[in-house]
Amino acid sequence: MEKKRVYIRTFGCQMNAYDTGKMKALLSSDGYESTEDMAEADLVIVNTCSVREKPEHKLHSFLGEARRIKRERGRPMTLAVSGCVAQQEGQKLLDRYRDLDLVFGPDAVPSITRLVEGTKKGQVLDTTFLDAADYVFASELDPDAAGSIGAFVTIQKGCDNKCTFCIVPATRGPEVSRPSGQILDEVRQLVGQGVQEITLIGQNVNSYGLKVDGERTFAQLLYAVADVEGVERIRYTTSHPRDMGADVVQAYRDLPQLTSYLHLPVQSGSDRILRRMKRFYTRQRYLDLVDRLRDARPDIVLSTDFIVGFPGETDADFEDTMTLLDAVRFQSSYSFKYSQRPDTSALRLIDRGAAVPAAVAGARLTRLQARQRVIGEAENRSLEGTVLDVLVEGPSRHDEGVICGRTGTYKTINFPGSLALVGKTVPVMVTRGFANSLRGEMVPAFR
């Protein structure tokens, strides 16, 4: 019997990457193996993101390519769209692309095999949000995780916050926490496959477990994961600054497995814009949290998200963002111009004439990113001459004979070495710092 093949293209966040891994695992149990060649696939899935407009454009470009292959090949191909754009657009996608077979949202991922089977009778749509009591987290392991150094583990789905710029509550539904017993079982299985670094993922990890009587809090979950033998490093994303409590800060004092890296989205340095965004913290409260984190873990490295050109943002508001960048000295940031998203309340600000001209927003973004590069390079160059413990992940993407790893602060460092070191933690002296990475030499005594 000929093996069935699936090709999955993934756009967007780590939640999408995790969902893709679960789909591969579930489809594997139904006889599918993954392929990197779309032309030979029996099932093609594009897993989509709608947080910003650009990934949506990528979807339609991809569908043009996939539909051409589907028409030209000599045997059937099932074509599917999953993820947040699927949830957002639903039937509109099936109406627009008559040769599209399946559209399904994030809540339907655990039902992937049933949905694919249903396409034999015609187009299938599943964008239903399940009640918390009915939602089942897929427990199957991503087949690509075997032998990997790090792996994602989802701890929740959805989000209960109503940030005015964000489409996630509309595309991923209300927040549901995954039972901690399931999380720990998955961590143990991954460690058994050789995984050493666990990244816990959710839309707002700090609110994990709060809606479930008797469930662990997020801080308690961190301690429980750290207790799993074989877990060397723990990371997590994403944190909402409003919800990070003293117990999570304390974990940075207590847990050596918790990496000295935290992505802590701020979005803006202006109190006025933060109120418009409904972030429910002030600039000073954010800075106080940064101080507490650095007191608990002095070497902690922070990254963040910025939105520039949010409706109503003035020059003074933007200067507040620039001064916050300098005050905190984020070592990296994901920064974007405000993107209008359907079904978000920020659109009402646009309707009131508060839109920031595209040229102004673009100039602000260019200035912010330029300053971020300067700070990132300065912080990395300050490490030159220091020796850091590096978990080796694999070969460098650019240089033969050079390997790549991550420091305890999640910085990428490239240095000459053998692939036999993959999975080992080795001491490396930093010889050069760049804006986004480090270069080093392994300490001679270890060679």
Secondary structure, 3 states (H helix, E strand, C coil): CCCEEEEEEECCCHHHHHHHHHHHHHHHCCCEEECCCHHHCCEEEEEECCCCHHHHHHHHHHHHHHHHHHHHCCCCCEEEEEEHHHHHHCHHHHHHCCCCCEEECHHHHHHHHHHHHHHHHCCEEECCCCCCCCCCCCCCCCHHHCCCCEEEEECEECCCCCCCCCCHHHHHCCCEECCHHHHHHHHHHHHHCCCCEEEEECCCHHHCCCCCCCCCCHHHHHHHHHCCCCCCEEEEECCCHHHCCHHHHHHHHHCCCECCEEECCCECCCHHHHHHHCCCCCHHHHHHHHHHHHHHCCCCEEEEEEEECCCCCCHHHHHHHHHHHHHHCCCEEEEEECCCCCCCCHHHHHHCCCCCCHHHHHHHHHHHHHHHHHHHHHHHHCCCCCEEEEEEEEECCCCCCEEEEEECCCCEEEEECCHHHCCCEEEEEEEEECCCCEEEEECHHHC
